[in-house]
Amino acid sequence: MIPFKKILCPIDFSEPSYEALKAANELALHFSAELCLIHVVSLVPILPASPDPAAFNVPLYQEELEASSKKSLQEAVEQRVSKGLHAYQIVVEGDAAYQIVRIAQEENADLIVMATHGQTGWRRLIFGSVAAKVIRLATCPVLTIHAPHEEG
């Protein structure tokens, strides 16, 4: 398990996920590990076809989401990952928790470093926690980084 050779860090472009990236970057530097950044694009639900020719083009929109995510992930690597690290990015579609676990297994990740967003109450009950699902399903260790508390 230790030393870590490959660290997977899911990014959703939120500040908490950037805090997790900061920790993953430090660990990757310490262990001279590869850093794999992953972003999961949620699937847009497809509704029955509309007879209106100007109807919303779901497949095109999904492609645009994926392209935008790839660009944003590349920018995150350029701006937030230490220059000496071997870092690469993966963008996939689907359920975030399952895709994170699947990619971690496919990439033979030794560690997943991810943010928790601190959802409580009804939001967590309804939506669940991606981090909690990853912790339950992952076959490698998962380091969770709590969302920073804002000073008020």
C-alpha positions in Angstrom: 0.0 0.0 0.0 2.6 2.6 1.0 4.5 4.1 -0.7 1.8 5.3 -3.1 2.6 5.1 -6.8 -0.7 6.4 -8.2 -3.1 8.8 -6.6 -6.6 9.4 -8.0 -8.2 12.7 -7.3 -11.8 13.4 -8.4 -12.5 17.0 -9.2 -15.9 18.7 -9.6 -14.5 22.2 -10.0 -15.7 23.3 -6.5 -13.4 24.9 -3.9 -13.6 21.7 -1.7 -12.4 19.6 -4.6 -9.5 22.0 -5.1 -8.6 21.6 -1.5 -8.5 17.8 -2.1 -6.3 18.4 -5.1 -3.9 20.4 -3.0 -3.6 17.4 -0.6 -3.3 15.0 -3.5 -0.6 17.1 -5.1 1.4 17.2 -1.8 1.2 13.5 -1.4 2.1 12.8 -5.0 5.2 15.1 -4.5 6.2 13.3 -1.3 5.9 9.8 -2.8 6.9 10.7 -6.3 3.6 9.3 -7.4 1.5 9.8 -10.6 -1.5 12.0 -10.1 -4.7 11.1 -12.0 -7.4 13.7 -12.0 -10.9 12.5 -12.8 -14.1 14.4 -13.5 -17.4 12.6 -13.9 -20.0 14.3 -16.1 -23.6 13.4 -15.0 -25.8 12.0 -17.8 -28.5 14.3 -18.9 -31.9 12.4 -18.8 -33.3 11.9 -22.2 -37.0 12.7 -22.6 -39.3 11.5 -25.3 -38.6 13.2 -28.6 -40.5 16.4 -29.3 -42.1 17.0 -32.7 -40.6 20.5 -32.5 -37.5 20.7 -34.8 -36.0 23.3 -32.4 -36.1 20.8 -29.5 -33.2 20.6 -27.2 -30.4 18.4 -28.6 -29.4 16.2 -25.6 -26.5 14.3 -27.3 -25.0 17.5 -28.5 -25.4 19.1 -25.0 -23.7 16.0 -23.4 -20.8 16.3 -25.9 -20.4 20.0 -25.0 -20.4 19.2 -21.2 -17.7 16.7 -21.8 -15.6 19.0 -23.9 -15.9 21.8 -21.4 -15.0 19.4 -18.5 -11.9 18.3 -20.4 -10.8 21.9 -20.9 -11.5 22.8 -17.2 -9.6 19.7 -16.0 -6.6 20.6 -18.2 -6.7 24.1 -16.7 -6.8 22.7 -13.2 -3.7 20.6 -14.0 -1.8 23.6 -15.4 -2.7 25.9 -12.6 -2.9 23.7 -9.5 -0.5 20.7 -10.0 3.2 21.0 -9.4 5.2 21.1 -12.6 7.5 18.2 -11.7 4.6 15.7 -11.3 3.4 13.3 -13.8 -0.3 14.2 -13.9 -3.0 13.2 -16.4 -6.8 13.6 -16.5 -9.7 11.4 -17.3 -13.3 12.6 -18.1 -16.1 10.0 -18.0 -19.9 10.0 -18.0 -22.2 8.4 -15.4 -22.8 8.1 -11.7 -19.9 9.8 -9.9 -19.3 7.3 -7.1 -19.4 4.3 -9.3 -17.2 5.9 -12.0 -14.6 7.0 -9.5 -14.3 3.5 -8.0 -14.2 1.9 -11.5 -11.5 4.3 -12.7 -9.5 3.7 -9.5 -9.6 0.0 -10.2 -8.8 0.3 -13.9 -5.9 2.7 -13.2 -4.6 0.6 -10.3 -4.7 3.6 -8.0 -3.1 3.1 -4.6 -5.1 6.0 -3.0 -8.2 8.1 -3.7 -8.0 11.7 -2.3 -11.4 13.4 -2.5 -13.4 16.2 -1.0 -16.4 15.9 1.2 -18.9 18.7 0.8 -20.5 18.4 4.2 -24.0 17.9 3.1 -26.3 17.3 6.0 -30.0 16.8 6.7 -32.4 16.3 3.9 -29.9 17.0 1.1 -27.7 14.1 2.2 -30.8 11.9 2.7 -32.1 12.6 -0.8 -28.9 12.8 -2.7 -26.5 10.7 -0.6 -22.9 11.3 -0.4 -20.5 10.5 -3.3 -17.6 10.3 -0.8 -19.5 7.9 1.4 -20.3 5.7 -1.5 -16.7 5.7 -2.7 -15.5 4.8 0.8 -17.9 1.9 0.8 -17.1 0.6 -2.7 -13.4 1.4 -3.2 -10.8 -1.4 -2.9 -8.0 1.0 -2.1 -7.7 3.5 0.7 -9.7 6.8 0.5 -8.5 10.0 2.1 -11.3 12.5 2.5 -10.6 16.2 2.8 -13.4 18.2 4.5 -14.6 21.4 2.9 -12.9 24.4 4.5 -15.1 26.4 6.9 -15.7 30.0 5.9 -14.9 32.6 8.5 -18.0 34.6 9.3 
